[in-house]
Amino acid sequence: MASVFCVANQKGGVGKTTTSVNLAAGLAQLGQRVLLVDLDPQGNATMGSGIDKRDLTPSVYQVLLGMTAVAEVRRHSDKAGYDVLGANRELAGAEVELVDLDRREHRLKDLLRPIMPDYDFILIDTPPSLGLLTLNGLCAAQGVIVPMQCEYFALEGLSDLVNTVRQVHAKFNPELVLIGLLRVMFDPRITLQQQVSEQLKTHFGAKVFDSVIPRNVRLAEAPSYGQPGVVFDKSSRGAVAYLDFAQEMVRRVRAPAIAAVA
């Protein structure tokens, strides 16, 4: 049965999609069966997996509204090595249309249930806002992965996100826990980033992943070729770091217990 993780951060530009596609590709390279769910209307995770969002009919939008099943919409990315439940701009309308539907917060969870045995990991890439799409991702997941830059503004946003996870845990999804914080776009030459990194480890302890993703040009170039960085240039520092992260995720999932929400 699949382990379901939501990649979330209410702050934009922190590497959620980069983390989602590269973690998915890294897990696939480790022999794991992976489904990546794109819940962002921008469809960047879809495009970054080598699937053209402009040709995507139907998409996750139709799935959430009950028009079709996940099994009919998912596509396999030959480039990336995992399955994708893709998104495009149609999905923006779901925020309004979901409001009047039954179990509106749990639509994604209910729809993923039939295909859970098909995968080892299901990763959900969420938009940078706390609307019904992100809430569906949090309600469907067992845990939250938070990519973040080591900057002081990021620390302020992190406290808001932790409170959000607590509220979802209390009201909608008692299974939801904070899996860990992933330091991304990290430059060890910058003293401020080193200081914030140490603060994270002091406050969150084991919930800070050992893996650190460096700032890397090859990771930034990869989406324009429709490939995750770990496929585009396996030898780059960013790709090696994401593969290490994938290995760390497999170890954490196999651990006896996952840490509770901070």
Buried (B, 14 or more C-beta within 10 A) or exposed (E): EBBBBBBBBBBEEBBBBBBBBBBBBBBBBBEBBBBBBBBBBBBBBBBBBBBEBEEBEBBBBBBBBEEBBBEEBBBEBEBBBBBBBBBBEBBBEBBEEBEEBEEBBBBBBBBBEEBBEBBBBBBBBBBBEBBBBBBBBBBBBBBBBBBBBBBEEBBEBBEEBBEBBBEBBEEBBEEBBBBBBBBBBBEEEEEEBBEBBEEBBEEBEEBBBEBBBBBBEBBEBBBEBBBBBBBBBEEBBBBBBBBBBBBBBBEBBEEEEBBEBB
